[in-house]
Amino acid sequence: MRFMVRVVMFCAVLGLIFGRADAQVDVKIAGGAVLDPTRWGGHFSIEIPIGDTYPTYLAPFVEWYQKNGIDEIPFGASLIYKAPFSDRYGTVFFGVGGGMLHARGFPVVDPFTGGLFVDTNTGEFLTDSSTEPVIVAGGGLKLDVAERVGVFVQGRWFRAFATGSTNNLSFQLGLSFTLGER
C-alpha cells in the first residue's frame, strides 16, 4: 500500500512540475482487468497538456492488478494524442510510453528442479518481488457527460523487459475529471 501511495504522489508531483497554470488537466480513475489470466485492478493517470499546436499530453500513470496474492503494478508516463470524436461529445485518444513494472508475491521457482521453494519453518511457499522496465501502448474513447466530467473506456498493452515476460492486454472503464481554467 505504501508503494501505491508513493507512485500516486509521484504522478501528482509530475503534474505540478510540468503543468501550466492556465492549462486544463484531466484526471482519470478507472477499474479494469488484465486478460489471460484475468486479474482485476484499476488505473489512475493525470493528463498534462504539453503542446499548443497539437493536442498532445504527458500522462503519468499507475495501474494495479491482483490475483491469488500476486500484485502487478505498472507505472510510468505515456505521450498521448487526443483527437475530437465530434464537435460536442468527446475525444478519441491513443499513445505510447514506458516505465516500470513492479511485481510482488509470486512464488520462487527452483531453477534446477522447476519446483517451488518452501519455507522450512512455516511450510509456506517463498515469494519474491521484481521491478523491471516496461513498454506501454493503448488508446480509447472519452465521452463527455457533463461540463467537466466524462466517461472513458480504454485498452492498454504492456510488456516488461524481463525473461519470461508475456504480453498483457488490459481494459479499463472509468471517469475523467477536467481541472483547471477553460
N, C-alpha and C positions, 0 to 999 in steps of 0.2 A: 504494500500500500504506500509506503514512503517513497518507493521508486516512482509510482504513478504520480504522486503529488509533485515530485521534483520535475518530472517531464512536463506536466501541465504548467507549472510555474515557468519553465524554460520557454514554452510556447508563448506565454503571456509577456515575458520579458522581450522576446524577439519582436512581438507586436508593438511594444512600446518603443523599441530602438528604431525599427525600420518604418513604422507607421508615421504618416504625416498628420498634422493636427487638423487639416481640412479634409481628410480622406474618410471614405466610408469603409469600414472594416466589417467583414462577415464572420460570424462565429457559428460553427456547425457542431451540433451534438446529435449523435445517432446511435441506434442499436443495429446490430448486424450479425453476420455469421461468415465464417470461412468454410468453404466446401471441401469435401474429400480428405480426411474425415471431417464431419461437421463439428465446428467449435463455435460457441456463442460468445459474443462480446460487444464492443462498442467502438465509437470513433469520436474524436474531438479535434477540431482544427480551427485556426484563425487565418482568414484570407486577407492579406495586406496588399493594397494596390501598389505596384512599382512602376507602372508606365502611364504616361499621359496620352500618348498617341494610340497605343493598343491596350485593350482590356486584359492586361497580364497581372498576375498576383503571385506573391510569395506566400505559401501556406504551410507554416509549421504544423505538424500533426502528431497525434499519438493514438494508437489503437490498442485494444486489449482483447485477447481471446483466451478461453479456458475450456478444458475438458479433462476429466479424471485427474484433477490436481496438477495438470501441466499448463503453465501460462506461456503465451506468446505475446510479446509486446513490441510491435514495430513502431518506431518513432523517427522523425526526421523532418524534412521540408520538401515541398513539391513546388514546381513552377507551373501555374495554371493559366490557361487561356479561356475566357468566357465570351461566348457569342450570344446575342439576343435570340431567344426562342421565338418570340414575337414582339410586337411593339409594347405590349402591356402585360404579358403573362409570365415571364421568367427568362432563364438562360440555360444554354447547353454549355457544359464545360468539360475540358479534358486537360491532362497534364502528366508530367513525369517528375521523378525526384529520387531521393535516396536518403539514407540514414542508417540506423542500426536496428537490429532485431535482437531483443533480449528474450531468451527462453529459460524457464526455470521449472524444476520439478520433474524433469524427465529422468528415467532410470539409467543408471550407469551400466554399460554393457562390457563384459569381459572380451577384449579383442581376440583372444585365443580360442575360447570355447563358444562365444556367442551368447553365453548365459548372463543373467543379471547378478550383480554383486549384492550380497545381503549383509546387513549389519549383524555381527555375531552376538552382540548384547541384546538387541531388541528383536531381531528376526525380521525386520522390515527391509525393503529394498532401499539401497542407497540412491539418492537423487543428486543431480548436478544442475548447474546453470551455465549459460553461454551467452556471449554478446558478439554478434557478427555483423559486418556491413550488409546492407540490404538495398535493392533497387525496387522502385515502385512506379507503376503506371496506372492510369484509370481515367474515368470520365463519368458523366451523369447528367441529370436534368434537375433544375430547380424551378418550382412553380410558386409564384407569389400568392399568398392567401390574405395578406394584409399589407399595409404600407411598409413595414419594416420586418415582416415575418414571412418566411417561405417554408415549403416542404420540399425536401430533395430526396432523390434516390441516386445511388452511385454504385459502380462496380470498380474494384481495385484489384490489381495483380501485384504480388510481391514475391521476391525470391532472395534468400540470403546467399552470400558468397561463402558457403561452407560445404565441406564434404558431406554428401548425403542429403543436401538440401533439396526440397521439391518446390515446384510451382504452387503458389497459393492464390486462390481466387476468392475474393470476399465481396459481399453485397451489404450495403447499409441503407437504412431508411431513417430520416430524422428531420429535425427543424434547423432552419438557418435564421439567424438574427442579424440585422444590419444595424451597426452602431456608427455614430459619427455624423458629421454635417452632410447635408444634401447638396 
